[in-house]
């Protein structure tokens, strides 16, 4: 399933040559413009959420650190959560999933009327499930269940309308849950081998 996915987005050779990646998606919710900017390298990850262009929240993973950033505050996340997320840090989470001993193919499920392979990656805090279209090989959905301090949070994202940027395909539309609302975000920018510095992950 992973091989088919890498082939579908542009081929494993092309994917392996990518050193860094920046993706920017924008949608609107509650009358505000919500923008998410993500930067990834092989071992570092930062995602920042902006509301009306003001940074609202960030998640940063690097080395043995995993923390949330709100305003100027850094809030470390539990070590177990960091262990769970380690397998999906990389340019594409699938690179980690492919070599993860925990990931399991658990059958197929219907996503938007089409059959999709279902891969589950269990964890002590973060349980992630990824869905890949049986025909095209492309990722069509991601579902995450986060259980922390006795509370459970479910998040789902559907991926649609892949478009090619420098030979690699990215979903141009993401539909995801933000609290009780569903937000449709469109791809504004995808930059392969973007210049990243240590300051990006502070």
N, C-alpha and C positions, 0 to 999 in steps of 0.2 A: 504493500500500500504506500509506504514511504517512497520507494523507488518510482512508482507511478506518479506520485505527487511532484517529485523533483523533475521528472521528465515533463510533466504538464506545465510547470511554471518556467521552463527554459533549459532544462538539462542539468544533471548533477555537476558536470565540469564547470559550467557557467556559474552555478550557485557557489561552488567551492572557491571560486576566484574572488568572491565578494569579501572585502575586508571590513566594510562598515556600511550602514544603511540608515537613512532617515525617512520617516513616513509622517505626513501631516494629513489629518482628516478633520473635516469641519461639518458640524450640524447645528441644529438649534433646538432648544428646549426651554420651556417656561419663559419665553420671550427673550432669551439670551442666546448669544452665539457661543457654542461650545466647540473648542478646538483641541485636538490632542496631537501632541508631537512626540514621536518616538525615535530614539537613536539606539542602535545596537551595534556591538562589535562581537567578536567570538566569545568574550568573557565579561562584557559589561552591558548594562541596559539602563536606559532612563526613559521614563514616560512622564510628560508634563501635560496637565489639563488646564486649559485657559478658559475663563469665562469672560466674554467681551474683551478679549486680549489681555486680561490681567491673570497672571499665573495663580491658580487656585490650589492645585495639589500636584505633587510629584511622587513617583516611586523610583528608587535608584537601587540597582544591584551591581556590586563590583567586588571581586575578591571574596572575602568572608563577610562583607557588609551587605545588609539589606535594610533600607529605611524608607520611611515616608517623609515627604517634605511639605510642610504647610507654613506659608509665610517664610520666616527665617528659621523656623524650628525643624529639627530633624528628630523623627521618632523611629527608633530602631524597631524592627519587626522581629517576632520570635525566631530563634535559631531553627526550629522545626520547619517553619514556613520557608525559611531560606533553603533548607535541604530539599523541600518539595519543589521549589522553583528552579533549583540548580539545573535540573534536567531539561528545562525549556529556555534557558538563556543561551543566546547565540544569535546569529544573523536571522535564522529561521528556527522556531522552536522545534521543528521536525528534525533538525540535525541532532539535537539532544535526544529526542524521542527515539530516533532510529537506533541509537546505541544504548538506550536505557533498558535495564533488565526488568524494570517494573511494568513497562507499557505492554498492554495486551489488546489483541484484536478480539472484540467480543461480539462479532456478528454484523448485521446490517440493520439500518433503520431508515425510515422514510423522512427525508428533509425536503420540504417544498415540493412534494409529489414525486421525488426521485430517490432511488435507492442510494444509500451512502454507507460506506464502511465506518464502523464505530471503533475508535481506539481509546481505551481508558488508561489514564496514568494515575494510579492511586497515590495518596500521600496522607500524612498524619493530620495536616491542616487543610491543604489544598488538594481537592480531587478534581482532575481535569479530564474532559472527554472531548475528543476531536472527531469530526465527521468529514469524510472524503467521498466525493461523488464517484460511484462505481464506474461510470462511463468515462468521465473526463479526467478523473484522478485529482481534480482540484479540491481544496478545502472549502467546505460550504458552511460549516458551523463549528462553534467552540462553546462548550458549556463548562462552567467552573462552579464548584461548591466550596465555599470557605467556611470552616467551622472553627471558631475561636471564642474563648471565654464563654462557652455554652451557647453561643449564638451561631446561627447558620445564615450565610448569605449566598444567594444564587445569582449567577450572571450568565447571560447568553449573548452570543454575537453571531449573526448570520453574515456570510460573505457572498457578494454578488458581483456580476458584471466585471470580470477580470479584464484588465487592459495591460498592454505591454509597455514597459519602460526600459530602454537599453537592453532589450532581449529577455527581460524577466517579467513575468506576469504578476500583477498585484490586483487585489479586489478594488474596484473603483467605488464600490458602495459597501458600507458596513451598517448593519441594523443591530443595535444592541440595547440592552436594558440599562437605564440609569435610574436607580431607585424604582419607583412604580412606573416610570415612563419609558417608552421605546423611542430611541433616537436614531434617525437615519443620518449617517455622516458620509460625505463624499471625499474622495481622495483629492487633495489639493496639490500635493507634492510627493514625489518618490525620488530620492537621490541615492544612487549606488556609489559606494566608495566616497562618501561625503567626508570632509575633513573633520575629525573629532579630536578634542584635546581633553586632558585630565579635568579641566574646569567644567566640562559638560557633565561630569559625573560627581559633582560636589554637592 
